[in-house]
Amino acid sequence: MSKKPVVYIAGPECFMPDGKEKAEAAVKLCEELGFDPISPAKGHPMAEPVDFSKGKKEAGKQIFRNNIRYINSCDLVIANMNDFRGWEPDGGTCFEIGYAYTQGKKIYVFIDNTRPYYEKYKGDMSFDGVFWRDGNGAFFESGCMNLMISGHATVVEGTFEDAVRKAKEDFGI
């Protein structure tokens, strides 16, 4: 029997009050669909114990090292690119998928709405004949997210489950 692909589950769910439950559900779904999941929100046996008694800064360093270790050991990343604390995705998740890309990992991102940025923006806008621009004059990229993410990732409109199912199809499991 061949090894199951290892999937790293990335996203801001760990900050949510029900983050542990969401992590457990994501892990269970991945296992049911033939993946070996790693969820930083749930923890993993390869993790360095996080010691908050040494302060938040040291605990943050431990969490960072664990997440890098997880990404290094995975085959693919499935990441939540939905809005978080504003109208952009979680910065930590963006870092994780960027790092994973540099390590040659396959990236899948899911987002509720794949309409172009300018269609989702709620502030002042103008059209200059070529680009939609925000109230500061900065133009919008044409895609549903920054091209530094969508340029290398498989973008799935929908849920975490939709992204896992797309990865399952692509990995032939």
Backbone torsions as a table, in degrees:
resi	resn	phi	psi	omega
1	MET	NA	135.0	-179.4
2	SER	-80.6	159.0	-179.2
3	LYS	-66.6	139.7	175.9
4	LYS	-73.3	141.5	175.1
5	PRO	-63.6	136.6	179.4
6	VAL	-90.9	125.4	-179.2
7	VAL	-113.5	131.0	174.2
8	TYR	-96.2	126.3	-177.8
9	ILE	-97.3	113.0	-175.2
10	ALA	-113.9	142.2	176.8
11	GLY	159.1	169.9	-176.9
12	PRO	-83.1	9.2	-177.7
13	GLU	-57.6	-28.5	-178.6
14	CYS	-62.1	-20.4	179.4
15	PHE	-85.2	-11.0	-174.7
16	MET	-83.0	152.0	178.6
17	PRO	-57.4	-32.1	179.8
18	ASP	-102.8	25.2	-176.1
19	GLY	-58.4	-41.5	-179.5
20	LYS	-63.3	-42.7	179.3
21	GLU	-65.5	-41.5	177.9
22	LYS	-63.1	-40.0	178.9
23	ALA	-64.0	-44.2	179.5
24	GLU	-62.2	-40.7	178.2
25	ALA	-66.0	-39.9	179.2
26	ALA	-65.6	-43.3	178.0
27	VAL	-61.0	-46.2	-179.4
28	LYS	-60.3	-45.1	179.5
29	LEU	-61.1	-45.6	179.5
30	CYS	-59.6	-43.9	179.1
31	GLU	-62.6	-44.1	-179.9
32	GLU	-61.8	-31.0	-176.9
33	LEU	-96.0	9.6	171.0
34	GLY	97.1	15.0	178.5
35	PHE	-106.7	159.2	171.6
36	ASP	-103.9	102.3	-172.1
37	PRO	-88.3	148.4	169.6
38	ILE	-124.7	121.6	177.6
39	SER	-120.7	115.8	178.2
40	PRO	-61.1	-28.7	-179.8
41	ALA	-70.8	-25.5	-178.9
42	LYS	-96.7	-24.9	-176.0
43	GLY	93.6	167.8	-177.7
44	HIS	-156.5	148.4	-179.0
45	PRO	-57.3	-27.2	-179.0
46	MET	-79.3	-1.8	-176.0
47	ALA	-71.7	144.2	168.0
48	GLU	-75.7	133.3	178.4
49	PRO	-59.1	134.6	178.6
50	VAL	-91.5	123.0	-175.5
51	ASP	-111.5	97.3	-179.3
52	PHE	-72.3	-13.0	179.4
53	SER	-67.8	-18.0	178.4
54	LYS	-87.8	3.9	179.4
55	GLY	101.9	159.6	-176.3
56	LYS	-65.6	-34.4	-178.6
57	LYS	-65.1	-46.4	179.0
58	GLU	-67.0	-40.0	177.2
59	ALA	-61.2	-40.4	177.7
60	GLY	-61.0	-39.7	177.4
61	LYS	-64.2	-39.5	179.1
62	GLN	-66.0	-42.9	178.3
63	ILE	-62.4	-43.9	178.1
64	PHE	-57.3	-49.3	-179.6
65	ARG	-61.1	-40.8	178.0
66	ASN	-61.5	-46.5	-177.2
67	ASN	-64.9	-38.7	175.9
68	ILE	-63.2	-42.8	177.7
69	ARG	-60.0	-44.2	178.9
70	TYR	-60.7	-48.6	-178.1
71	ILE	-62.4	-41.3	178.9
72	ASN	-59.7	-29.3	-175.9
73	SER	-94.0	-2.6	-176.0
74	CYS	-96.1	167.5	174.8
75	ASP	-100.2	-28.9	-178.8
76	LEU	-150.7	160.0	177.0
77	VAL	-121.9	135.5	170.6
78	ILE	-116.7	120.3	-170.0
79	ALA	-126.2	140.4	175.9
80	ASN	-83.1	114.5	179.7
81	MET	-107.5	18.8	176.6
82	ASN	-72.4	161.1	-179.0
83	ASP	-55.4	141.1	178.1
84	PHE	-142.7	121.5	-180.0
85	ARG	52.6	42.5	-178.3
86	GLY	144.3	-149.7	-178.6
87	TRP	-113.4	20.1	176.0
88	GLU	-121.9	160.1	177.5
89	PRO	-71.4	167.8	178.5
90	ASP	-59.9	128.9	-178.7
91	GLY	-61.5	-38.0	178.7
92	GLY	-64.1	-40.3	178.0
93	THR	-65.3	-40.1	176.8
94	CYS	-60.8	-43.3	177.4
95	PHE	-60.2	-45.9	-177.1
96	GLU	-59.6	-43.4	-179.2
97	ILE	-72.6	-31.7	175.0
98	GLY	-64.8	-45.3	177.8
99	TYR	-62.2	-45.8	-179.1
100	ALA	-59.2	-39.0	177.5
101	TYR	-59.7	-43.6	-178.8
102	THR	-66.2	-18.9	179.2
103	GLN	-95.9	6.3	177.0
104	GLY	79.1	19.8	-179.4
105	LYS	-83.0	150.0	174.3
106	LYS	-78.8	134.6	-175.4
107	ILE	-116.2	129.7	172.3
108	TYR	-122.1	130.9	176.1
109	VAL	-124.4	145.7	176.6
110	PHE	-122.2	147.5	-177.4
111	ILE	-150.1	142.4	-177.8
112	ASP	-64.2	-32.9	-169.4
113	ASN	-140.5	116.3	-177.8
114	THR	-97.7	16.3	173.4
115	ARG	-63.1	155.3	178.3
116	PRO	-59.0	151.0	178.4
117	TYR	-45.5	-49.9	-173.4
118	TYR	-63.2	-24.2	177.3
119	GLU	-78.0	-22.0	-178.1
120	LYS	-96.4	-18.0	-175.3
121	TYR	-65.4	138.2	-175.3
122	LYS	-106.5	-0.9	-179.0
123	GLY	-93.7	-170.5	177.3
124	ASP	-65.8	138.9	180.0
125	MET	-142.6	158.1	172.8
126	SER	-145.1	159.2	177.9
127	PHE	-116.4	125.8	-176.5
128	ASP	-97.7	12.4	-177.6
129	GLY	98.4	-20.2	178.3
130	VAL	-125.6	-48.0	-174.9
131	PHE	-122.9	148.9	163.9
132	TRP	-81.8	138.4	-178.1
133	ARG	-128.7	147.1	176.9
134	ASP	-80.2	-178.3	-177.8
135	GLY	-61.5	-19.1	177.0
136	ASN	-92.3	-2.5	-179.8
137	GLY	91.4	-2.8	179.4
138	ALA	-75.1	134.5	-178.4
139	PHE	-83.1	156.1	179.2
140	PHE	-93.0	140.0	170.4
141	GLU	-67.6	160.1	-174.0
142	SER	-81.4	-15.8	-175.8
143	GLY	-90.6	-174.2	-177.6
144	CYS	-82.8	-11.1	178.0
145	MET	-155.6	173.4	-179.5
146	ASN	-56.5	136.6	-177.3
147	LEU	-64.7	-17.8	176.1
148	MET	-70.4	-13.6	173.6
149	ILE	-102.9	-55.4	-175.3
150	SER	-69.1	-18.9	-178.8
151	GLY	-69.0	-22.0	-178.6
152	HIS	-126.5	-8.3	-176.0
153	ALA	-100.0	155.3	167.4
154	THR	-83.5	115.6	-177.5
155	VAL	-94.5	125.7	180.0
156	VAL	-117.1	122.3	173.4
157	GLU	-81.6	120.2	-179.6
158	GLY	142.6	-143.2	-171.1
159	THR	-106.3	175.2	173.1
160	PHE	-55.4	-44.9	180.0
161	GLU	-59.6	-41.6	178.1
162	ASP	-59.5	-41.7	-179.6
163	ALA	-67.9	-40.4	178.4
164	VAL	-64.5	-40.8	179.3
165	ARG	-65.6	-38.0	176.6
166	LYS	-64.7	-42.6	178.1
167	ALA	-63.5	-41.1	178.3
168	LYS	-58.8	-45.1	178.0
169	GLU	-62.0	-47.6	-178.4
170	ASP	-64.8	-35.8	-179.4
171	PHE	-84.3	-5.9	176.8
172	GLY	66.4	38.1	178.7
173	ILE	-115.7	NA	NA
